[in-house]
Amino acid sequence: MESIGALSKKLSDYLDPQKVKQVNRAYNFACEAHSGQYRSSGDPYVTHPIAVASILSTFRMDEDSLSAAMLHDVIEDTGIPKSVIEKNFNKEVAELVDGVSKLDKLSITSRTEAQAENLQKMVLAMSKDIRVIVVKLADRLHNMRTLMYLDRDKQVKIAKETLEIYAPIAHRIGMNNVYRELEDLAFKVIYPKRYERLTAAVKKNRGGQKRTLNKIQKELNKKLLDQGIPAIVEGREKHIYSIYRKMKQRHRSFEEIMDVYAIKIIVDTPENCYRTIGHIHSLYKPVEGRFKDYIAIPKSNGYQSLHTGVVGLKGFPVEVQIKTQEMNDMAENGIASHWLYKSGNQSDTSPQIKARRWVASLLEMRENYESTEEFIESVKTDIFPDEIYVFTPRGEIIEMSGGATPIDFAYAVHTDIGHHCRACRINKRLAPLSVPLESGQTIEILTEKVPQTSPAWLNFAVTPRARNSIRHYLSNLKTSEARKFGKKLLDQSLANMNIKLREIEKNDLKKFLSNIGVRSLNRLLEEIGLGQRVGNIVAQQMIGFLKKSDKIQKNDLVPLEITGSEGLIVNYAPCCKPIPGDAVVGHFTAERGLVVHQERCKNILSVREDPQQCFPVNWGKSSGRIFTAEIKVIARDEPGLLANLASMITDQDTNISSIRTIDINTGMHEFVLALEVSDRLHLSKILRKIRTLKSLSSVTRIHDHEMREAKALH
């Protein structure tokens, strides 16, 4: 346990006496505030703030951060308000303490609204002052170091929270020393036996590998000295959890994980980093695909280094990292690097700038997410990305998460580019929008004047920015469409009762909406359009409420006219695949709005006559939309059969979207084809053409056959 005297001596190495004095005042304030309070270990509570401040001192943090560390539990645990802290110190210290206090109960191990709100508080606190999370990470690190004094359930809960949130955040802002220690401490608590066995295996293996590693170090030292490159060559054992993660990801045993050790070479200039890599490859054989240049293209957290994998002495594989001293400081401490924190000349790749950009992107995400749970999942996805680097046609580098697709790229460039995207070129060749991108590719997005955003994009968009933008656009679009469609449905239902919506007085309408618990007419129309309420039922409720039912002549329900152009609100059932010309009925669902089925579809026969679930619909004038119909063709095998069949179909101005071939028996084939048709008449022409095929045994529309069977049963 470090004393305040020892800490003050450490701080005086880089802080002015007045600044050290402020930290001492904060300590005295904390002592008084926490008087009589003890930790689970039995130590006076103030030992914890001292330990947190001591951790921050290793990053050479400023006096306000250190003061906030001393006071970080005062608001939460003693009831002293923020205003008192501001009065005794300054506004910055008070804001930092307040920000850290709001994070104390952060937890997303279970998905509750309250826990989600805590994560939002963290993002907001970080957006105001990034030092908040640095102080919080130091607080979490000391708590993890002293976790053994709590009961087992609390230990596991805190460790899981650390592994899921705090360790990834430390990595995301470049504080790798903290990140590695948090992971190992959490792993030790959650899986004590695995930790014990893995630690023992590393220790057992350490002797032989360490000797080989030392020889490699000496060879590298001599080589660089001979070439006139000043360098520090260090061996490093990878932390336990990273070894475990690699074993788990690669499904390998410890014995199969050879790169347990790494060599770090620190040189004086970036130029010498590249010279060094050349000399290493001349000395040892490089492993294909293991060279990575993070100097030219830094990681998202600002990390810079050259990485290579080589085969050393006796076939010993080893990872080598080459970096400058500044790069090394950045790699270990990230945004807490003292030389950067005080520098007024921050580069575009600095961890502070990257961290702020990341926090800004989190804020942007939060503003657009309706669900806090969705927000949490996006943050967890975004918090620990595997990066790839791709290029725009102008040669600009765009950093993307691993697995990102051209759609993700389009939204990364600009939201409007994403919305208007229709196709893409990868390395000047047309490619699907769903293909995963790879580092080094050049991506060109082709756009249309009108938005092309599709719900299908959510199936392959992986970045939170893209997914959020797509959802937000579709949500707004769906709301607008739902409102229009709902009005159409309600007007239709009211027309059956010889009344028009505009004829109802505003006051009467307002009273009715209040009675059914709807805040506005627009909201009511949206609910009807989305299938959450049934138009004819609402119409009856409205008339009954207005006490005009005796004056209304109720007619039979007039079918709603559909065209196929209603967008997201009217859906066509995949089970029976209706096309214009089919006898159809509309089925309301809260999830999908109005779903159009064939009249005798077996999936709705049980609710067919229920007016709360089904609504009569008719086909209106076609909008030119293409529908899918499935047909089954059985024919004798003969040379060129499939080619002849395909030619007949395409001659009828039709595309085949899919085809399945089944061998029924010797000499006979069954084909199931999905055809793009405009209506039932178009399909009939295709079927008539196919019937001229000499080898044909039978041709039927699959769902027509099913409808006939359903009709026979009912």
N, C-alpha and C positions, 0 to 999 in steps of 0.2 A: 504493500500500500504506500503510494507516494504522498509525501507531505507537501503542504503549500510552499514551504521553504525551498524544497528541491525543485518544485515546479517553477517557482519564481526565478531561480537560478538558471533553469533551462530556457525560460522565456527571455531573460536578459541577453541571451546570445543574439537575438534578432529583433527585439522590441525595445523602444525607448523606455527610460525609467517611468515616465508618466503613464505610459500604456500598461506597463507591468503593474503599476499602482492601481489602475482601474480594475484589472483582473483580481487583485488582492481584495479590493473593496467588494467585488462581486462574491468572492469566497466568504468574506465576513457576513455579508447579507444572507447568503445561503445557509451559513452556520446557524444564524439566529432564526431564520424561517423554518429550518428543519430540526430545530432543537427538540429533543425527546423522541425523534423518529429514528427507526433502525431498519436495516435491510434484513432479508431472510437469513443472511449469513451471521447476523448478530452485530455487525459493524455499524457504527453511526452512519446515518443516511448520507451525510455530506461526503463520505469517502467516494461515493458514486460520481457526483459532479466533478470532483478533483480528477478521477480516473478518466472521465470523458474529456475534460480540458487537456489532460496529459496526452491523450491520443491525438487531439487536434494540434497540439504543439509539435508533434512529429511531422505534420504537414506545414508547419510554420504559419498557421492561420493568424489572422489579425486579432486585435484586442476585443473587438465587439463580438466576434465569433466565440472567443474564449470566455468572455463574460456571460454570453448566452448559454454556454455549456455549463457554467457554474449555476445558473439560475433556471435551467430548462424545466425543472420539475416544480418550481415555486408556485406558479399559477395553478397547476393541476392538483398538487398535493397539500398546499398550505392555505389556499384561498386568497392569497395576496393578489390584488387586481393588476392588470397590465399598466394602468395609469401610474401606480406607485413605482413600478420598475422604470417607467419612462422618466418620472420625476427624479429618481435617484441616480439614473444613468443617462440614457439618451433614447431617442425614438427608435434608432436602428436596433439597439439591444432589445428593447421592448417588443418590436415587431418579430425579431428572430425567436425570442422566447415564446411569444404567442403562436408563431408558426409551428414550432416544434411541439408545443403543448397539444395542438390540434391533431397531431399525428400519433399521439401516444396510444390511442386505442385502434390504430389501423389494423385491419384484419380482413382478408378476403378469402379465407379458407372455406367459408360457407357463404353462399350467395344471398345475403340479406340486404334490404334497402339501406339499413343503417351502416353496414360495412362498406357498401358502395359509396355512400356519402363521405365516409372517411377518406377514401382514395381520392375523391374529388377535392377534398380539403387539402390533401397533400399536393396535388397538382397546382391548385391556386396559390398555396404557400410558396412553392418552388418558383412559380411565375413571378412573384414579387421579389424574392431574393433566393438565389440558388444555394446560398450558404445554409439555408434551412435544412436541406437534405444532407449536407455534409455533417452538420451537428447531429442530426438524427441518426446517421450511419455510425458515428462515433459512439453515440448513446447505445445503439443496438449492439455494437461490437462488444462493449463492456458488459452488457447484460448477458450476451451469449457466453462470454468468458466466465461468468459467475452463475450459470444456469443450474449448476449441480445442487444448489441450495433449495430449489423448488421441487414440488412433487412431480412425479413422472408425467401425468396428464398435461400439466402446464408446460413442462419442458418440451414435450412433443408438439404442442400447439404453437409455441413460440418459435421452435425450430422450423416447422413447416412454413410458417409465415415468413421467416427469414429466407428460406430457400426459394420460396415462390416470388417474393417481392423485393426484399432489401438487398440480397446478393445480386440479382439481376440489375437493379437500379445502380448499385455500386459499379458494376461492369459497364453499364450504359453511359455513365459519366466519367469513365476512365480510371476509377479508383480500384485498380486491380489487386493491390495488396489487401485491401479491406474485403474485396469480393472473394478472394481465395480463402482467407481466414474464416469468413462467414460461412462459406460453403462447407468447409471441413468441420467446423464446430457443429453446424446443423446436421450434417451427415452422421457424425459421431453420436448425436442424441437420437435421431430417428432410427438408424440402423446400427446399434452398438456392436452387434456380433460381426456384421459385415465389415465395419470399420476396423475392428480388432484384427480380423483375419487378413484384411488387405494391408494393414499397417505391418503386421508380422511378415507377410510375403515380401513387402518392399524392403524391410529391414534385412531379411534373409538374403535377398537378392542384391543388396546394396554393395556388399564387399567386392564381389567379382566385377560388377558393372562399374563401380566407382573407380577401380584400378584402371580399367580400360579407358574410362572417361578422362582420367588424369593424364594418361599417355597422349590421348588426342589433344587435350588442352595444351600440353607441352609442345607438341608438333605444330599446332596452330600458332602458338606464341612465337616460336622460332621462325616460322615462315613469315609472319607479319613483321617481325623485327628485322629480318633480312631484307624485306621489301621497303623498309623505312616508314612503316605505318604504325604510329603510336596506338596501342590498344590494350584494353583490359579484357582478359579471357576468363570467364567464370562458368563453372558447372552448376546446374540447377536441377533439383529433383522436383518433378511435377507434383502438385498437391493431390492428396488422396482422392478427393471427390472427382477431380478431372479424370483420374485413372479409372475410377468406378464408372463414370459416365461413358467413357470410351469403351469399356468392356461391355456395357449394356447396349450401347448404340450399335456396336459392331458384332455383338453376340459372340464374344471371344473370352477365353480364360485369361487370367493374369499372365500366364506363361507366353501367351500369344501376343500380348501387348508389349512390344519391344522398346517403344520410344518413351520410357518412363523418365529418362533424363534428357535434359536439353543444355546446350551451350549458348551462353550469351556473350557477345563480343561488343564492347563499347569502344568506338573510335572517335576521332576529333571532329570530322566533317562529314556531311552527306556524301561528298565525292568519294571519300575513303570507304564509305559503306559499300559502294558499288565496286571499288577496287578490291576490297576484301572478299566479296562474294566470288570474284573471278579467281583469286588465289586459292580459296577453299575448294572450288570445283576442279582446280588443277591438281590439288593434293588428294582429294577423295572423290569417288564417283557419286555424282548427284542422282537422287531418286526422281524419276520422271513424275511430273505433275505436282511436285512438292515446293517449287519455287513460287514465292508470292512477294510482290512489291507493294508494301503498304506505305512506302515513303512517297512515291508518285501519287498513289491513290490511298489516302489514310482511311482507316475504319471509321464507322459512324461516331465512335466516342473519341476520335482524335488520335488514336493509336497509330504510331509510325514505326516501321521497322522493315528490314528485309528478312524473309524466312526462307530457309532451304532445308531439305532433308538429304543427308549423305550417308553412304556406307563407309564406316571408319575401319579401324583395326579389327581383324578377325571377323569381318562381316557384320560388325556392330553398327546398327542403324542409330543415327542421332539427328535430332533437330537442332539447327543452328539459327540464332537470331542475331542480326547485326544492326546496331543503332548508335546514335550519338548520345552523349550524356543528357542533353536536353530531352531527347526522345525517350530515354530511359526514365527520367524524372516524370515525364508525362505519362508513360506507361504504368508506372507504379502508383501515382497519386492523382492523375487526371486533373479535374478542375481545382483540386486542392494544391497543385504545384505552386510553391511559393514564388518562384521566379516569374511565373505567368500571372499569378494573382496581382502582383504589383506592377506588371508591365503595362505601359500605355500603348504598346505597339503589338497588339494581338493579331496573329495571322488568321486567315480565313478558316484554317483547319484546327484552330485551338479548341480544346475540350470545352472551355467555357462557352464559346460561341455555339458549338455543336449541341451542347447541353441545353442552352437557351432555345435553340431552334426546335429541339425535341420537345421541350416543355410547351413551346408555342403551338406545336402540332397537336399535343395532347389537349390543349385548351380549345383549339379549333374543332377537334373531334367531339369534345364534350358538349360544345354549343349545338352541334347538329344531332346528337343522339337523344332520342326520346327515352330510351330505356337505360338506366344506370347499369344494369347487368350487361347489356351489350357493350357499353363503354368499358367496363372492367375487362371483358374478354378481349376487346381490341387492344387495350393497354398491355395485357399479358402477352398478346401476340407481338406487339410492337416493341416490348421492353427488352427483348433478347434476340435480335435478328441475326441471321447469317447473311452477310452482305455480298452482293454482286455489283459490278460496275459496268454500265453500258453507256453507249455514246449516242448523242443526237446526230442528225446528218451534218451539222456544223462542227462536230467534234467536241461538243460540251459533254462532260462526264456527269452522269446521273447515277446516284447511289440508290440501290434497291434492295429489298429483303430477298433472301434466298427463296426460290420458287415463284418469284414474281413473273407475271405474264405481260404481253404488250398492253393489255387494258390497264394494268397497274402503272406501266410506264406512261401511258397517255395522261392519266390523272396526276402522276407525279410532275409532269411538265406543266399542266394547267387543267383545272377542273373543266373548263369549256372544251378543251381538246378531248378530254375523256368523254364528255356527253355527246360530242359530234363525231366520235371515232366510228369509221365503217370498215376499215381494213388496215393492214400494216405490212411493211416490208422489213425483213430482217436480213441485213447484209445485202440489200438491194433486191431480194427475192420475196415475193408474196408469201405470207405465212399465216396460219390460223391465229386468231386473237387469244386462244387458250394455251398456246405452247409455252412452257417455262423458258425464261430467258437465261442466257449464260454470260458470264463476264467477257468483256471484249467485243460484244456484238454491237452493230450500229442499227438503231431502230428508227424507222420512219413511219409516222402515223398519217394515214389518209383519212380525210374528214369530209362530211357532208354539211350543207348549209343548215339543214334542220337536225335537231337532236336525234341520235340513234340509240340512246340508252335502253338496254334490254334487261329484264329480270334474269335472263339466262347468264348474264355476265357474273352474277353473284356465285355461280358454280365454280368459276376459276379465278376470280379476282382474290388475291391473298393479302394485299396490304390494307391496313385499317383505313388509310386515306381514300383508296379507291372504293372499298366496300361501303364506307360511310357515305361518300358522295353519290354512289349509285342508289343506295337505300333512300337517302334524302330526296333525290330527284324523283324516284318512283313514288315515294310517299306523297309528295306534293302533287305529282301527276295523277295518282290514284284518287286523291282527295277531290281534285277538280273534276275528274271523270265521274267519280261516284256521285257528286252533287248534281251534275247534269243528268245522269242516268236515273238517279233517285227522283228528280223532278218529273222525268218522263213517266216513271212508274206510278207516282202519286197522281199525276194528271190523268193518267189512264184509268186509275181506280176511281177517282172522283167523277170522271166522265160517265162511268157506269151508273152513277147516282145522280146524273144530270146537274152537276155543280162544277164550278171552276174554282181553282185555288185562289185566283186573284179576286174573286167575288166575296171571299171571306174577310170580314172586317179585321183590321190589324189588332185591335184590343182583344177580340174574341180569339184570334189566333195565338196571341201572346199568352192568354189564360190557359188555352189548351196545351201549349208547349210546356208551361209551368206544371200543369197537372200530370203530364207524362214524364216529367223530369228531364226535359231536353232544353238546353240553354238558348238555342236559336233555331230558326227555320232551316238555315244552311246545314246545321249539325244534323237535324232530322233527315234532310234530304241525303246527306252523306251516309247515314246509317241505313237508310232504305237502299241506296245504291250499292252498298257493300254487303247487303243481305242480312244485316243485323236486325232489321225490322221488315215486315212484309207490307207492301204498298196498300193492298186492298184492306188489310186489317187496320192499318193506320187510318185509312179513309173512313172505315166504319166507326172507329173510335172518335175520330174528329166530328163526324156527323152526329153521333150519339151525344157527345159532350156539348155540342152546340144546340142540342135539342131540336133538330130539324128533320129527324128521321121520318116523322109522319108526313112531311111535305116532299120527301124524296121518293121518286119512282126508281126502284132498283131494277136494273137490267141484268141480263146475263153478262158475265165477264167477257170483255172484248180482249182478244189475244194481243199481246204486246208484239210490235213489229221489230224484228232484229235484222241487221244487214251484214254482220260480220266485221263491222268497222268500229265496234264499241270499245276497243282497246283492252285495258286491264280489267275492266269491270265485268264484262261478259266473257265467260270461258266456255270452251267446248269440250265435253266429257271425253277423256281418252279411252274410256271403257267401250263406248259404242260409236265414237267418231262420226257425229252427225255432219251432213253436208246439206247445202241448200236444196230443197225439194223433198227432204225427209220430213215425215210427221214428227214434230218435236214438242217438248215441254221444258219449261224452265224450273230448276230446282235451286232454292235459296240455301246457301250455306254462309255462316258467319266468317269462315276463312277465305272463301273464294268469290263471294257475291253470287251472281246468277250464273249457274252452270247449265248449259243447254244439253239435254239428252235426247236421244231418239225416244219416241213416245212409249215404245214397248221395251225399253232398256230394263234388264232384270234388276239392276241396282237401285231403281227408284219405283218399282212396281208396288212396293209396300206402302209408299207415301204418295202415290200418284194422285189420289183424290183428296189429299189434305191441303186446303187452301193456305195454311200457314207455311207450308213447305214448297208447294208447287204452284206454278203460275202458267197460264196458257200463253204460248208464243207462236208467232208465224214468221216466215221468212219474208222480208221486205225486198226492195230492189237491191240487187247485188252491188257491192262496193268494189268488186274486182279482187277480193281477197281469195287466196288459195287455201283449200282445205285438203286434208289427208284422208284417203279411203284405202282400205286394205282389201285385196282380192286374193283368192286361192285358185291356182291353175294346176290341173293335173293333165299330163300329156305323156305319150310314148316317147322314149328316148330315141333321138335321131341326130345325126351330125348337124351342128349349127342351131339346135333347138332354142337355146337361150338367146342367141344373137337374133334369130328371127322374131322371137317374142318381144325382145327389147325394141327392135326396129318397128314393129307394129304399134307399140305403145307410144314411142317418141314421135311417130308420124301423126299422131292425134294431138300434137301440141301439148305433150304431157311429160313431166319429169318423173323418174323413178327415184324416190328418196331412200329406199332400202329394199333388199331382196334376200330371201332365205330359201335355200334349196334342200329338199328332203328326198332321199331315195326310199320310195314306198316298197317296191320289190323289183325284181329283175325286169328291166325294160321299161319301167315307169318312174316318172319324176313328179314331185310336188313342189310348186313354187309359191311362196307367199310374198306378194309385192305390195309395198306402200306407194301409192300414186298421188301426185299432186293434181287435184281437180278443182274446177270452179263451182260445179253443182252436179246434181244427180243426172241431168241430161248429158253433160260432158262425160260422166262415168259410163252411161249407157252406150254412147258411141264407141268408147274404148272396148267395152265388153263385146259389142257386135263385131268389131274388127278382130278381136282375139278368137271369136268363134269360127272364123274362116280358116284358122290354123288346122291343117289336115291331120296332124297327130294328136289333136286335142281330145281329151276324154271329158273334162268338165271345167267350167270357169264360174265362180260365184264370188259375190261380195261377202266377205266373212261376216260382217255384222248384220247384213240382211238375213242370213241363215239363222243367226242367233235370235233376231227379232221374231222370225217366224216360229221358232221353237218356244219362245216366251209367250207368244200369242196363243199357241196351242195349249199351253199349260194353264193359262188364265182365261 
